[in-house]
Amino acid sequence: MKKGLVALFILCNTYISKCQDKKDVLMNINDQIEIIDSYIEFETFFLDPEEFLDKMPDHGAELNGYYEHERLKKIIRKVGTRTADVLTAFYFWNDQLIYVNYQYRPYIQTKDDSGQIVLDYSNAYTKYESKHYFNNGDEIERQEIGESSEDLILDKGIVKYARKMKALLDNKFYNKDTYETLQGKWMFIQNTTDYVIFEGTIRFNFYNGKFANRLKTRIEDNVLECFFPMDNRIYRYKIEDINNNLLTLVDLSSKEEFVYAKVE
């Protein structure tokens, strides 16, 4: 009997201790969120829809990253679906995801001049909101407000998705000077009917003057990586030289050199 009481006492103390630890962690996270929201000198960086989505939504999309002292603190993602705006805010502390706020905002129904019921895409309300708190990559608290919907699609791998969006933004932010120089049209000097166009982090290839394909890109250690969305193939090129007039790339697989001249 005495041993049972001791075991129960230990279990109760462990439970209380864990609850207290969680309470302290949540308090710290809320303090960190408040600090991030208080910053007034963010350097804002954005991605075009093609840079972070594989399919274009019905009513536009945007992704903004907010940097303070060269580190990403917050991401605001907005995607306009057929019937609603989906807003997601990701918060980071020391490069770790700490909080996600998800809002599902259906468009308001109204009547047009003919009396037909239509959606007002400029006017929406929050039907559902969820708040997610993370510690060391694990969700430790979830709060839900409002009514969920059949159309509601919340990424199951939310931590993985947040890291992906952070990686895309960081790639563009930390290589902004190179990407800025890359923007525009570059003609392949060995064959003037072949050329590439860089828009943001997207590379468009043209062969014999005709569009061939588009690839997403990232830059790491002076290597330009080009890849197709939803494809495992990656083409790697060392950026041998780049300025406002010439671009020299070396294929790291074949060692072939490609030289382009800036034309636009």
C-alpha positions in Angstrom: 0.0 0.0 0.0 2.8 2.4 1.0 4.7 1.6 -2.2 1.6 2.3 -4.3 1.1 5.7 -2.6 4.8 6.6 -3.3 4.4 5.6 -7.0 1.2 7.7 -7.2 3.0 10.6 -5.6 5.9 10.4 -8.1 3.5 10.3 -11.0 1.5 13.3 -9.8 4.7 15.3 -9.3 5.9 14.3 -12.8 2.6 15.4 -14.3 2.6 18.7 -12.4 6.2 19.3 -13.4 5.5 18.7 -17.1 2.4 20.9 -17.0 4.5 23.7 -15.4 7.3 23.2 -18.0 4.7 23.4 -20.9 3.2 26.6 -19.3 6.7 28.2 -19.1 7.5 27.2 -22.7 4.1 28.7 -24.0 4.8 31.9 -22.0 8.2 32.2 -23.6 6.8 31.6 -27.1 4.1 34.3 -26.6 6.8 36.7 -25.4 8.8 35.9 -28.5 5.8 36.5 -30.8 5.2 39.8 -29.1 8.8 40.8 -29.6 8.7 39.9 -33.3 5.5 41.8 -33.8 7.1 44.8 -32.2 9.9 45.1 -34.7 9.5 48.3 -36.9 12.5 48.0 -39.1 11.9 44.7 -40.9 13.6 44.1 -44.3 10.7 42.7 -46.3 11.4 40.1 -49.0 8.9 38.4 -51.2 8.4 35.5 -53.5 6.2 35.5 -56.6 3.5 32.8 -56.8 5.6 30.8 -59.3 8.5 30.7 -56.9 6.7 29.0 -54.0 3.7 27.3 -55.7 3.5 24.5 -58.3 0.0 25.4 -59.3 -1.5 28.8 -59.7 -4.5 29.5 -57.4 -7.8 31.0 -58.6 -7.4 34.4 -56.9 -3.7 35.1 -56.5 -1.1 34.4 -53.9 1.8 36.1 -52.1 4.5 35.2 -49.7 6.4 37.8 -47.7 9.3 37.2 -45.4 10.3 39.7 -42.7 14.0 39.9 -41.8 15.5 41.6 -38.8 19.3 41.7 -38.4 19.7 39.3 -41.4 17.5 36.6 -39.9 14.0 35.6 -40.9 11.5 36.2 -38.1 8.1 35.9 -39.8 6.5 34.7 -43.0 3.0 35.8 -44.2 1.5 33.5 -46.8 -1.8 34.3 -48.6 -3.5 32.1 -51.2 -6.8 32.9 -52.8 -8.7 29.7 -53.5 -11.9 29.4 -55.5 -14.1 30.3 -52.4 -11.8 31.8 -49.8 -8.5 33.4 -48.8 -6.2 31.2 -46.8 -3.8 33.2 -44.5 -0.9 31.5 -42.7 1.7 33.3 -40.5 4.8 31.5 -39.5 7.0 32.8 -36.6 10.7 31.9 -36.1 13.1 32.3 -33.2 16.7 31.5 -33.7 15.7 30.0 -37.1 13.3 27.5 -35.4 9.6 27.5 -36.0 7.8 28.5 -32.8 4.2 29.5 -33.9 1.8 29.2 -36.8 -1.5 31.0 -37.2 -3.8 29.7 -39.8 -7.0 31.5 -41.0 -9.6 30.3 -43.4 -11.5 33.3 -44.7 -14.5 32.6 -47.1 -15.5 35.4 -49.5 -18.7 37.3 -48.6 -21.7 36.5 -50.8 -23.4 39.5 -52.4 -25.8 40.2 -55.3 -24.7 41.7 -58.6 -26.7 44.1 -60.7 -28.9 41.3 -62.1 -29.7 39.9 -58.7 -27.4 36.9 -59.0 -25.6 35.7 -55.9 -21.9 36.1 -56.4 -18.7 36.2 -54.3 -17.1 39.4 -53.3 -13.4 38.5 -53.6 -12.4 41.8 -51.8 -14.4 41.0 -48.8 -14.0 38.0 -46.5 -14.5 36.9 -42.9 -12.6 34.5 -40.6 -14.7 31.3 -40.4 -11.9 29.2 -38.9 -8.6 29.9 -37.1 -6.1 27.6 -35.6 -3.0 28.5 -33.6 -0.1 26.1 -33.3 2.8 26.3 -30.8 6.0 24.5 -31.4 9.1 23.6 -29.3 12.1 21.8 -30.9 10.0 20.9 -33.9 7.2 19.3 -32.0 3.7 20.8 -31.7 3.0 21.3 -28.0 -0.3 23.2 -28.1 -3.1 23.7 -30.6 -6.0 26.1 -30.3 -9.0 26.2 -32.7 -11.6 28.9 -33.1 -14.7 28.7 -35.3 -16.0 26.1 -37.7 -13.8 24.0 -39.9 -14.8 23.4 -43.6 -14.8 20.6 -46.1 -12.6 22.9 -48.3 -10.1 23.4 -45.5 -6.7 22.1 -46.4 -4.1 22.5 -43.7 -0.7 21.1 -44.5 -0.2 18.0 -42.3 3.5 18.4 -42.4 3.3 22.0 -41.2 6.9 22.1 -39.8 8.3 20.6 -42.9 6.4 23.1 -45.0 7.5 26.0 -42.9 11.1 25.0 -43.3 10.6 24.7 -47.1 9.2 28.3 -47.3 12.0 29.6 -45.1 14.6 27.9 -47.3 13.1 29.5 -50.4 13.1 32.9 -48.9 16.6 32.6 -47.4 17.9 31.5 -50.7 16.6 34.6 -52.4 17.5 36.9 -49.5 21.1 35.8 -48.9 21.8 35.7 -52.7 19.9 38.8 -53.6 22.9 40.5 -55.3 23.4 37.6 -57.6 19.7 37.2 -58.3 19.5 40.9 -59.1 22.3 40.6 -61.6 20.7 37.5 -63.2 17.3 39.1 -63.9 16.5 39.5 -67.5 17.3 37.8 -70.8 20.6 36.2 -71.6 21.6 35.0 -75.1 23.7 31.9 -75.5 26.7 33.2 -77.5 27.4 29.9 -79.3 23.9 29.8 -80.7 22.0 33.1 -80.7 18.6 31.4 -81.1 19.0 29.9 -77.6 18.5 32.0 -74.6 17.4 32.0 -70.9 15.3 34.5 -69.0 15.5 34.8 -65.2 12.4 36.2 -63.4 12.9 36.1 -59.6 14.3 32.6 -58.9 12.6 31.1 -61.9 14.7 30.2 -65.0 12.9 30.0 -68.4 14.7 28.1 -71.2 14.2 28.9 -74.9 15.7 26.7 -77.7 15.6 27.9 -81.3 13.6 30.9 -80.1 10.8 28.7 -78.7 9.9 28.2 -75.0 11.2 24.9 -73.8 10.7 24.7 -70.0 10.9 26.5 -66.7 13.0 25.5 -63.7 13.1 26.7 -60.2 16.6 27.7 -58.9 18.6 28.1 -55.7 22.1 29.2 -55.2 24.5 27.6 -52.7 28.3 28.2 -52.4 28.4 29.9 -55.8 26.6 27.0 -57.5 23.4 27.6 -59.4 21.0 24.6 -58.9 18.2 24.3 -61.5 15.3 21.8 -61.0 11.8 21.0 -62.2 9.0 21.3 -59.7 7.9 17.8 -58.5 11.0 16.3 -60.0 14.1 14.8 -58.4 16.4 15.9 -61.2 18.8 18.7 -60.3 21.2 20.5 -62.7 24.2 22.1 -61.1 26.3 24.9 -62.6 29.2 26.7 -61.1 28.8 30.4 -61.5 32.3 31.0 -63.1 31.7 34.7 -63.8 28.7 37.1 -63.7 28.4 40.8 -64.3 26.0 43.1 -66.0 27.1 41.9 -69.5 28.3 38.3 -69.3 27.3 35.1 -67.5 29.6 32.1 -67.5 28.3 28.8 -66.2 30.1 25.4 -65.9 28.0 22.3 -65.8 29.4 20.4 -62.8 28.5 17.0 -64.4 29.8 17.4 -67.9 32.3 20.2 -67.2 30.8 22.0 -70.3 31.1 25.8 -70.3 28.1 28.0 -71.2 28.6 31.7 -71.9 25.6 34.1 -72.1 25.5 37.7 -73.1 22.9 40.0 -71.4 20.5 41.4 -74.0 17.6 42.8 -71.9 
